[in-house]
Amino acid sequence: MIPKKVLVVIGDAAEALDTMYPFFRIKEEEGYDAVVAAPEKRVYLNSDCPAGVRP
């Protein structure tokens, strides 16, 4: 069976919450493979995760 994939498209001005909320909601709650498409790679840093989150 081919896994179902969802493309999450984000823009230049996307913030961490704008990206990570739909990514994890689609992946964890709905069971799809979430693929993120953006103009560039970015590392999100915050106080909860000093190493950063790499989308």
C-alpha positions, 0 to 999 in steps of 0.5 A: 500500500502506498502511504498517503502524503500531504504537501505543506507549502510555507512562504518566506514569512512563515513562523515556527507555529505556522509551520509546525502546527499543521505539520504535526497535526497532519502527521500525528493526528491524521496519519499522513506523511507530511512533506514541507515545501519552502523557498529555503531551509530554516532552523527554528530556535526557541527557549524550549528547544535550544538545539532548534527544530529542523523542518 
